[in-house]
Structures are given as C-alpha cells and as structure tokens.
C-alpha cells in the first residue's frame, strides 16, 4: 500500500472492537505479506502519524516479521 494520506479511524475502531468468532467454525489461515508506506495516517482528535513505514509477514497463522516506524508530533516512534 502506498499513498499520501490514510484515514485510520475506521481501522482503529474495528481493531479495538475485535470480532466475535463462532468456536465451531474453522477459519482458513491465509499467508500474506504487507508493505505499507504512507505520508500520514489520520487519527482521532487531529492526531496523525507521519512517515509511516510498516512491514508484516504472516505464515501458518503466525506473524514472522513485524517492523514499523513513524513520527508522532515530530517524535520518531
């Protein structure tokens, strides 16, 4: 994913609320790689992460690699 600005409020809302799963259902494990570079991710109350760079690799339902960097109010996170 590449872009200048992403409104992250919907993502935050869904991530915080979680999801209910049926214990009888078996979800298929999907392997994937994520590579995200965004100029800014807008959040609540006017906050924004700037210079977002994140990578995630997931294999066999386990996260193998996670790396992320960003700035919040000029402070590197």
C-alpha positions in Angstrom: 0.0 0.0 0.0 1.4 3.4 -0.9 -0.2 6.8 -0.5 -0.1 10.3 0.9 -2.8 10.2 3.5 -4.9 7.4 5.0 -7.8 7.9 7.4 -7.0 5.3 10.1 -10.1 5.9 12.2 -12.1 3.1 10.7 -9.2 0.7 11.1 -8.7 1.7 14.8 -12.4 1.3 15.5 -12.6 -2.2 14.1 -9.3 -3.2 15.7 -10.4 -2.1 19.1 -13.9 -3.6 18.9 -12.5 -7.0 18.0 -14.6 -9.6 16.3 -16.7 -12.4 17.6 -15.9 -15.8 16.2 -18.0 -19.0 16.2 -16.0 -21.6 18.1 -17.4 -24.3 15.7 -16.2 -22.5 12.6 -12.7 -23.1 11.3 -11.2 -20.0 9.7 -8.8 -20.6 6.9 -5.3 -19.4 7.7 -4.0 -17.2 5.0 -0.3 -16.4 4.4 0.4 -12.8 3.4 3.0 -10.1 3.2 2.1 -6.4 3.9 4.3 -3.5 2.9 2.9 0.0 3.8 4.4 3.4 3.1 2.2 6.4 3.8 2.9 10.1 4.2 0.3 10.4 7.1 -2.3 8.3 8.9 -5.0 10.5 10.4 -6.4 9.5 13.7 -8.8 10.9 16.3 -8.7 14.4 17.8 -6.5 15.7 15.0 -3.6 13.4 15.8 -1.6 11.9 12.9 1.3 9.6 12.4 3.7 10.9 9.7 6.2 9.0 7.6 4.6 5.6 8.3 6.6 2.6 7.1 5.4 -0.9 8.1 6.1 -4.4 7.0 4.4 -7.6 8.2 4.8 -11.3 7.1 2.4 -13.9 8.3 2.9 -17.6 7.7 0.8 -20.6 9.1 -1.3 -18.3 11.3 1.9 -16.8 12.9 3.4 -13.4 12.4 7.0 -14.0 11.3 8.2 -10.4 10.8 6.9 -7.1 12.0 8.7 -3.8 11.5 7.2 -0.3 11.7 8.4 3.3 12.0 6.5 6.6 12.2 6.6 10.1 13.7 4.1 11.5 16.2 4.3 15.2 16.7 7.8 15.2 15.4 9.0 12.4 17.7 10.2 9.2 15.9 8.3 6.1 17.2 
